[in-house]
């Protein structure tokens, strides 16, 4: 008989997995990135988001094949262990993912509290502790419960962005839109570099594979569907923005999507702050769930982390790993310079992308059959894309 404390119950279907993927990608960042993209690429900013989505496709396909072959929590670590036969590297990759999840969740939590305090007079530290604690509790109660709540928040986010799209296409077009400048390819390329980071999240999705009912079939579908939905949504939002708002105002605004709503309706877009809070809650919950699964999976592979390889028989979740992740997220949001740290952990994730694509090359050389398989050129393209983005972003950090 299987010891239920060492396994995670298989309760997730394609719908919840896809909603989780969309929710973790469509975060509060899109509310700011649109302005930055417009500043670099002008009216061609939607092309930058589509290009970034295309750049993400090879790595997404690599993750899709690996998650169908090796459906385990701490997926990246399992892939490195199987493909590169390097245990130390597998553990390091897992720890990077945990750090990225905690710091990313903390950055989003602090940002969400910033939106919340603009709506409600509340002490920021108390809000960080209360919201972080509540989301950690939801993550403890069960994976279906967590992802169902996240799906509701995702629906709110997507609904809000759909309203922005409607507003942008009903507003009078600006002169920038009516008489567009010629395509400036360097600007589009520059915008696509940081637009790529709006697509990070499909890599987190693979950590839920162990809890999918049929991972060989569901994981590739969830990864590719969530990437496709997000790409189209980003392109439509950006298209609506550059159509409705003058480029100079759009690029200088900290709340560019609010300008789209005001241009169409003449009204203040206070509701977007509420939606940004929902987006932040969704992002924090997704990161807590993800990082706790990486803890659980690493506990299977590393004796020093074995204490985390336990699932509560009642809730079916790794309770200790979830509580530790939630507490660390709250502490980081309260005390650390998380916005700066998030930039560095994002760079580290590009290194992880490179390693995981290399792991797929190693797995393919073992000639074992796979329920979902991509051409061998795909992981090589994934490596090329990740390294190119890494170099471009390192150069941006240099004086």
C-alpha positions as CSV (number, residue, x, y, z in Angstrom):
1,X,0.0,0.0,0.0
2,X,1.3,3.4,-1.0
3,X,2.3,5.7,1.9
4,X,0.1,8.8,1.3
5,X,2.5,11.1,3.1
6,X,5.1,10.5,0.4
7,X,2.9,11.2,-2.6
8,X,0.7,14.0,-3.8
9,X,-2.8,13.1,-4.9
10,X,-3.6,13.3,-8.6
11,X,-6.5,15.7,-8.7
12,X,-5.8,18.3,-11.4
13,X,-7.4,18.4,-14.8
14,X,-6.3,20.3,-18.0
15,X,-8.7,23.3,-17.2
16,X,-7.2,24.1,-13.8
17,X,-3.7,23.6,-15.0
18,X,-4.2,25.9,-17.9
19,X,-5.8,28.5,-15.7
20,X,-2.9,28.2,-13.3
21,X,-0.5,28.8,-16.2
22,X,-2.4,31.8,-17.5
23,X,-2.7,33.2,-14.0
24,X,1.0,32.9,-13.2
25,X,2.0,34.6,-16.5
26,X,-0.7,37.4,-16.5
27,X,0.5,39.1,-13.4
28,X,0.6,42.7,-12.4
29,X,3.6,43.3,-14.7
30,X,1.4,43.7,-17.8
31,X,-0.1,46.9,-16.2
32,X,3.4,48.5,-16.5
33,X,5.1,46.7,-19.3
34,X,2.7,48.1,-22.0
35,X,4.1,51.6,-21.4
36,X,7.7,50.4,-21.5
37,X,7.1,48.5,-24.8
38,X,5.4,51.6,-26.3
39,X,8.4,53.7,-25.4
40,X,10.7,51.4,-27.2
41,X,8.7,50.2,-30.2
42,X,6.0,52.8,-30.7
43,X,2.8,51.6,-32.4
44,X,4.7,48.4,-33.2
45,X,4.7,47.3,-29.5
46,X,2.1,44.5,-30.1
47,X,4.6,43.0,-32.5
48,X,7.2,42.9,-29.7
49,X,4.9,40.9,-27.4
50,X,4.1,38.4,-30.3
51,X,7.8,38.1,-31.0
52,X,8.6,37.5,-27.3
53,X,5.9,34.8,-27.3
54,X,7.5,33.1,-30.3
55,X,10.9,33.2,-28.6
56,X,9.3,31.4,-25.6
57,X,7.9,28.6,-27.8
58,X,11.0,26.4,-28.0
59,X,11.6,26.4,-24.3
60,X,7.9,25.9,-23.7
61,X,8.0,22.9,-26.0
62,X,11.0,21.5,-24.2
63,X,9.2,21.8,-20.8
64,X,6.1,20.2,-22.3
65,X,8.0,17.1,-23.5
66,X,10.0,16.8,-20.2
67,X,6.9,17.2,-18.1
68,X,5.2,14.4,-20.1
69,X,8.2,12.1,-19.7
70,X,9.1,12.9,-16.1
71,X,5.9,14.1,-14.2
72,X,7.4,15.0,-10.9
73,X,7.3,17.9,-8.5
74,X,10.6,19.9,-8.7
75,X,10.4,19.1,-12.4
76,X,13.5,21.1,-13.4
77,X,15.6,19.2,-10.9
78,X,14.2,15.8,-12.1
79,X,15.0,16.7,-15.7
80,X,18.6,17.7,-14.9
81,X,19.0,14.5,-12.9
82,X,17.7,12.3,-15.7
83,X,19.3,14.2,-18.7
84,X,22.6,15.4,-17.4
85,X,23.3,12.9,-14.5
86,X,24.4,15.7,-12.3
87,X,22.9,15.5,-8.8
88,X,24.5,18.7,-7.5
89,X,23.3,20.7,-10.5
90,X,19.8,19.2,-10.0
91,X,19.7,20.4,-6.4
92,X,21.1,23.8,-7.3
93,X,18.5,24.3,-10.0
94,X,15.7,23.4,-7.5
95,X,17.1,25.9,-5.0
96,X,17.2,28.6,-7.6
97,X,13.6,27.9,-8.4
98,X,12.6,28.1,-4.8
99,X,14.5,31.4,-4.3
100,X,12.9,32.8,-7.5
101,X,9.5,31.8,-6.3
102,X,9.9,33.3,-2.9
103,X,11.5,36.6,-4.1
104,X,9.1,36.8,-7.0
105,X,6.1,36.2,-4.7
106,X,7.4,38.8,-2.3
107,X,7.8,41.4,-5.0
108,X,4.3,40.8,-6.2
109,X,2.9,40.8,-2.6
110,X,4.5,44.2,-1.9
111,X,3.3,45.6,-5.2
112,X,-0.3,44.3,-4.5
113,X,-0.2,45.9,-1.0
114,X,0.8,49.1,-2.7
115,X,-2.3,49.0,-4.8
116,X,-4.4,48.0,-1.8
117,X,-3.3,50.9,0.4
118,X,-4.3,53.3,-2.4
119,X,-7.8,51.9,-2.1
120,X,-8.1,51.3,1.6
121,X,-6.3,53.0,4.5
122,X,-4.4,50.1,6.0
123,X,-0.9,49.6,7.4
124,X,1.3,48.1,4.7
125,X,3.2,45.7,7.1
126,X,-0.1,44.4,8.5
127,X,-1.5,44.0,5.0
128,X,1.6,42.0,3.9
129,X,1.4,39.7,6.9
130,X,-2.4,39.3,6.7
131,X,-2.6,38.6,3.0
132,X,0.5,36.5,2.9
133,X,-0.8,34.4,5.8
134,X,-4.2,34.0,4.2
135,X,-2.8,32.9,0.9
136,X,-0.5,30.4,2.6
137,X,-3.5,28.9,4.4
138,X,-5.3,28.5,1.1
139,X,-2.3,26.8,-0.3
140,X,-2.2,24.4,2.7
141,X,-5.9,23.4,2.4
142,X,-5.6,21.6,-0.9
143,X,-4.3,21.9,-4.5
144,X,-7.7,21.9,-6.1
145,X,-8.9,24.5,-3.6
146,X,-5.8,26.6,-4.3
147,X,-6.0,26.4,-8.0
148,X,-9.8,26.9,-8.1
149,X,-9.3,30.1,-6.1
150,X,-6.5,31.1,-8.4
151,X,-8.7,30.4,-11.4
152,X,-11.3,32.8,-10.0
153,X,-8.6,35.5,-9.7
154,X,-7.4,34.7,-13.2
155,X,-10.9,35.3,-14.5
156,X,-11.0,38.6,-12.8
157,X,-7.7,39.6,-14.3
158,X,-8.6,38.5,-17.8
159,X,-12.0,40.2,-17.5
160,X,-10.3,43.5,-16.5
161,X,-7.9,43.2,-19.4
162,X,-10.8,42.5,-21.8
163,X,-12.4,45.7,-20.6
164,X,-9.2,47.6,-21.4
165,X,-9.2,46.0,-24.9
166,X,-12.8,47.0,-25.4
167,X,-12.0,50.6,-24.3
168,X,-9.0,50.8,-26.5
169,X,-10.8,49.8,-29.6
170,X,-13.8,52.0,-29.0
171,X,-11.8,55.1,-28.2
172,X,-10.9,57.6,-31.0
173,X,-7.6,56.6,-32.5
174,X,-4.6,58.9,-31.8
175,X,-2.6,60.7,-34.4
176,X,0.3,58.2,-33.7
177,X,-2.0,55.4,-34.7
178,X,-3.5,57.2,-37.7
179,X,-0.1,58.0,-39.2
180,X,2.3,55.4,-37.8
181,X,6.0,55.7,-38.1
182,X,7.9,53.1,-40.2
183,X,8.8,49.8,-38.4
184,X,11.8,50.3,-36.2
185,X,13.2,46.8,-35.8
186,X,15.8,47.6,-33.1
187,X,13.1,49.2,-31.0
188,X,10.8,46.2,-31.5
189,X,13.7,43.8,-30.5
190,X,14.5,45.9,-27.4
191,X,10.9,45.8,-26.3
192,X,10.7,42.1,-26.9
193,X,13.6,41.4,-24.5
194,X,11.7,42.6,-21.5
195,X,8.3,41.5,-22.9
196,X,9.7,38.0,-22.7
197,X,9.7,38.1,-19.0
198,X,5.9,38.6,-19.0
199,X,5.7,35.0,-20.3
200,X,7.7,33.4,-17.4
201,X,5.4,31.0,-15.7
202,X,5.0,28.0,-18.0
203,X,8.2,26.8,-16.4
204,X,6.5,26.9,-13.0
205,X,3.6,24.9,-14.3
206,X,5.7,21.8,-14.7
207,X,6.0,21.5,-10.9
208,X,2.3,20.6,-10.8
209,X,2.8,17.6,-13.1
210,X,2.9,15.1,-10.2
211,X,-0.7,16.1,-9.3
212,X,-2.1,16.0,-12.8
213,X,-4.5,13.1,-13.4
214,X,-2.9,12.3,-16.8
215,X,0.3,14.3,-17.1
216,X,1.5,12.8,-20.4
217,X,-1.6,14.3,-22.1
218,X,-2.5,17.2,-19.9
219,X,0.9,18.9,-19.3
220,X,1.8,19.7,-22.9
221,X,-1.7,20.9,-23.5
222,X,-1.8,23.1,-20.4
223,X,1.7,24.6,-21.1
224,X,1.0,25.4,-24.8
225,X,-2.6,26.6,-24.3
226,X,-1.6,29.0,-21.5
227,X,1.3,30.4,-23.6
228,X,-1.0,30.9,-26.6
229,X,-3.8,32.5,-24.5
230,X,-1.3,34.8,-22.9
231,X,0.3,35.8,-26.1
232,X,-3.0,36.8,-27.8
233,X,-4.1,38.7,-24.7
234,X,-0.9,40.6,-24.4
235,X,-0.9,41.5,-28.1
236,X,-4.6,42.7,-27.9
237,X,-4.0,44.8,-24.8
238,X,-0.9,46.4,-26.2
239,X,-2.7,47.1,-29.6
240,X,-5.6,48.7,-27.7
241,X,-3.2,50.9,-25.7
242,X,-1.1,52.2,-28.6
243,X,-4.3,52.9,-30.6
244,X,-6.1,54.9,-27.9
245,X,-3.3,56.8,-26.0
246,X,-0.5,59.1,-27.4
247,X,2.8,57.2,-27.3
248,X,4.6,59.9,-25.2
249,X,1.9,59.7,-22.5
250,X,1.8,56.0,-22.6
251,X,5.6,55.5,-22.2
252,X,5.8,57.9,-19.3
253,X,2.9,56.6,-17.3
254,X,3.2,54.2,-14.3
255,X,-0.5,53.2,-15.0
256,X,-0.7,53.0,-18.8
257,X,-3.8,50.9,-18.9
258,X,-5.7,53.4,-16.8
259,X,-5.0,55.9,-19.5
260,X,-6.7,53.6,-22.1
261,X,-9.8,53.4,-20.0
262,X,-9.9,57.2,-19.4
263,X,-9.4,57.9,-23.1
264,X,-12.4,55.8,-24.0
265,X,-14.8,56.7,-21.2
266,X,-13.5,59.9,-19.7
267,X,-13.8,58.2,-16.3
268,X,-11.2,57.4,-13.6
269,X,-10.1,53.8,-13.8
270,X,-10.1,53.0,-10.1
271,X,-11.3,49.5,-10.8
272,X,-8.0,48.6,-12.4
273,X,-6.3,49.1,-9.0
274,X,-8.7,46.5,-7.6
275,X,-7.9,44.1,-10.4
276,X,-4.2,44.7,-9.8
277,X,-4.7,43.6,-6.2
278,X,-6.4,40.4,-7.5
279,X,-3.5,39.9,-9.9
280,X,-1.0,40.2,-7.1
281,X,-2.9,37.8,-4.9
282,X,-3.0,35.3,-7.7
283,X,0.7,35.7,-8.3
284,X,1.7,35.2,-4.7
285,X,-0.5,32.1,-4.3
286,X,0.9,30.6,-7.5
287,X,4.5,31.1,-6.4
288,X,3.8,29.7,-2.9
289,X,2.2,26.6,-4.4
290,X,5.0,26.2,-6.9
291,X,7.9,26.7,-4.5
292,X,6.4,24.3,-2.0
293,X,6.2,21.6,-4.7
294,X,9.9,22.2,-5.5
295,X,10.7,21.7,-1.8
296,X,8.7,18.5,-1.8
297,X,10.4,17.2,-5.0
298,X,13.9,18.1,-3.7
299,X,13.1,16.2,-0.5
300,X,12.8,13.1,-2.6
301,X,16.2,13.6,-4.1
302,X,18.3,15.2,-1.3
303,X,18.7,13.7,2.2
304,X,19.2,17.2,3.7
305,X,15.8,18.3,2.5
306,X,14.0,15.0,3.2
307,X,11.9,16.6,5.9
308,X,10.0,18.5,3.2
309,X,9.0,15.3,1.3
310,X,5.8,14.8,3.3
311,X,2.2,15.4,2.2
312,X,-0.5,15.8,4.8
313,X,-2.9,12.8,4.5
314,X,-5.9,15.1,5.1
315,X,-5.1,18.0,2.8
316,X,-2.9,16.2,0.3
317,X,-0.4,19.1,0.3
318,X,3.2,19.5,1.5
319,X,2.2,21.4,4.6
320,X,5.6,22.1,6.1
321,X,7.0,23.1,2.7
322,X,4.1,25.4,2.1
323,X,4.3,27.1,5.5
324,X,8.1,27.6,5.2
325,X,7.6,29.1,1.7
326,X,4.8,31.4,2.8
327,X,6.7,32.6,5.9
328,X,9.8,33.3,3.8
329,X,7.7,35.2,1.2
330,X,6.1,37.4,3.9
331,X,9.5,38.1,5.5
332,X,11.1,38.9,2.2
333,X,8.2,41.2,1.3
334,X,8.6,43.0,4.6
335,X,12.3,43.3,4.8
336,X,14.2,42.8,1.6
337,X,14.8,44.9,-1.5
338,X,12.7,42.4,-3.5
339,X,12.3,44.5,-6.7
340,X,16.1,44.5,-7.2
341,X,16.5,40.9,-6.2
342,X,13.7,39.9,-8.6
343,X,15.8,41.2,-11.5
344,X,18.7,39.0,-10.5
345,X,16.6,35.9,-9.9
346,X,15.1,36.4,-13.4
347,X,18.5,36.3,-14.9
348,X,19.2,33.1,-12.9
349,X,16.0,31.6,-14.4
350,X,17.4,32.2,-17.9
351,X,20.4,30.0,-16.8
352,X,17.9,27.4,-15.6
353,X,16.2,27.5,-19.0
354,X,19.5,26.8,-20.7
355,X,20.2,23.9,-18.4
356,X,16.8,22.4,-18.8
357,X,16.9,22.6,-22.6
358,X,20.3,20.9,-22.4
359,X,18.8,18.2,-20.1
360,X,16.2,17.4,-22.8
361,X,19.0,16.9,-25.3
362,X,20.5,14.4,-22.9
363,X,17.2,12.7,-22.3
364,X,16.6,12.3,-26.1
365,X,20.0,10.7,-26.5
366,X,18.8,7.9,-24.2
367,X,16.3,6.9,-27.0
368,X,13.5,6.2,-24.6
369,X,9.9,6.6,-26.0
370,X,7.9,9.7,-25.0
371,X,4.2,10.3,-25.1
372,X,4.9,13.8,-26.4
373,X,8.0,14.5,-28.4
374,X,9.5,17.6,-30.2
375,X,12.2,17.7,-32.9
376,X,15.8,17.6,-31.5
377,X,16.4,21.1,-32.9
378,X,13.8,22.6,-30.4
379,X,15.9,22.4,-27.2
380,X,18.9,23.9,-29.2
381,X,16.7,26.8,-30.2
382,X,15.6,27.1,-26.6
383,X,19.3,27.3,-25.5
384,X,20.0,29.9,-28.1
385,X,17.0,32.1,-27.1
386,X,17.8,31.9,-23.4
387,X,21.4,32.7,-23.8
388,X,20.7,35.6,-26.1
389,X,18.2,37.1,-23.6
390,X,20.7,36.5,-20.8
391,X,23.5,38.4,-22.6
392,X,21.1,41.2,-23.6
393,X,20.0,41.7,-20.0
394,X,23.5,41.5,-18.5
395,X,24.5,44.3,-20.9
396,X,21.6,46.3,-19.7
397,X,22.9,46.0,-16.1
398,X,26.4,47.2,-17.1
399,X,27.3,50.9,-17.0
